[in-house]
Amino acid sequence: MGGYPSPPDKGFFGALFDFNFDYFVTSKVIKVLYVLGMVAVALSTLISLVSAFVVMGDTPGMGIVLLVATPILGMIYLILLRIWMELLIVIFKIGEDLRAMRERGGF
């Protein structure tokens, strides 16, 4: 039908050096980015927990507040990271679906 042909899968490096942006790299690396984000959130939460114990030596009230708030904030950051990654994937899935619709001549 007179649509745009779907490009064959070129792999990661082929997609990385595609200057026409016909191939998506994000959907290939999103899992790695999510794991790296989880590690960053875990490390920052751990560092903040250690800092809460240090602060507790000077001002016990503030240390207890930090001790309670740090895991909650870590979980909030992890949820926001997951939502952001899912939004990116949804955008790319929409693009793939539109390309498939164009190929069938329905759009």
C-alpha positions as CSV (number, residue, x, y, z in Angstrom):
1,M,0.0,0.0,0.0
2,G,1.7,3.4,-0.3
3,G,3.0,3.7,3.3
4,Y,6.4,3.8,4.8
5,P,8.2,0.5,4.9
6,S,9.2,-0.7,8.3
7,P,13.0,-0.8,8.6
8,P,14.6,-4.1,9.6
9,D,16.1,-4.3,13.0
10,K,19.7,-3.1,12.8
11,G,20.7,-4.0,16.4
12,F,22.0,-1.6,19.0
13,F,25.0,-0.1,17.2
14,G,23.1,0.2,13.9
15,A,20.3,2.1,15.6
16,L,22.8,4.2,17.5
17,F,24.4,5.5,14.3
18,D,21.2,5.9,12.3
19,F,21.2,9.5,11.4
20,N,17.6,9.4,10.0
21,F,16.3,8.2,13.4
22,D,14.3,5.4,11.8
23,Y,15.5,3.0,14.6
24,F,14.9,3.5,18.4
25,V,17.7,3.0,20.8
26,T,15.7,4.0,23.9
27,S,13.7,0.8,23.9
28,K,16.9,-1.2,23.8
29,V,18.6,0.5,26.7
30,I,15.7,1.3,29.0
31,K,16.2,-1.7,31.2
32,V,19.8,-0.8,31.8
33,L,18.9,2.8,32.6
34,Y,16.3,1.6,35.1
35,V,18.7,-0.7,36.9
36,L,21.3,2.2,37.0
37,G,18.6,4.5,38.4
38,M,17.6,1.9,41.0
39,V,21.2,1.6,42.1
40,A,21.6,5.4,42.3
41,V,18.4,5.7,44.4
42,A,19.6,2.9,46.7
43,L,23.0,4.4,47.2
44,S,21.7,7.8,47.9
45,T,19.1,6.4,50.3
46,L,21.9,4.4,52.1
47,I,24.1,7.5,52.3
48,S,21.2,9.6,53.6
49,L,20.5,6.9,56.3
50,V,24.2,7.0,57.4
51,S,23.9,10.8,57.5
52,A,20.8,10.6,59.6
53,F,22.8,8.6,62.2
54,V,25.6,11.2,62.1
55,V,23.1,14.1,62.5
56,M,21.4,12.2,65.4
57,G,24.6,12.6,67.4
58,D,24.2,16.4,67.3
59,T,20.5,16.9,67.1
60,P,18.5,13.8,67.9
61,G,15.2,15.1,66.8
62,M,16.4,16.0,63.3
63,G,18.2,12.7,63.1
64,I,15.0,10.8,63.8
65,V,13.1,12.8,61.3
66,L,15.7,12.0,58.6
67,L,15.8,8.4,59.7
68,V,12.0,8.2,59.0
69,A,11.9,10.4,55.9
70,T,14.8,8.9,54.0
71,P,13.3,5.5,53.1
72,I,10.0,7.2,52.3
73,L,11.7,9.7,49.9
74,G,13.8,6.8,48.4
75,M,10.6,4.9,47.6
76,I,9.0,8.1,46.1
77,Y,12.1,8.6,43.9
78,L,12.0,5.0,42.8
79,I,8.3,5.3,41.9
80,L,8.9,8.5,40.0
81,L,11.8,6.8,38.1
82,R,9.6,3.9,37.2
83,I,6.8,6.2,36.0
84,W,9.2,8.2,33.9
85,M,10.7,5.1,32.3
86,E,7.2,3.7,31.6
87,L,6.2,7.0,29.9
88,L,9.2,6.8,27.6
89,I,8.3,3.3,26.6
90,V,4.7,4.2,26.0
91,I,5.8,7.0,23.7
92,F,8.0,4.7,21.7
93,K,5.3,2.0,21.5
94,I,2.9,4.6,20.2
95,G,5.4,5.4,17.5
96,E,5.8,1.7,16.6
97,D,2.0,1.3,16.4
98,L,1.6,4.3,14.2
99,R,4.3,3.0,11.9
100,A,2.4,-0.4,11.7
101,M,-0.8,1.4,11.0
102,R,0.8,3.4,8.2
103,E,2.2,0.1,6.7
104,R,-1.3,-1.4,6.6
105,G,-2.6,1.8,5.0
106,G,-4.9,2.6,7.9
107,F,-3.4,5.9,8.8
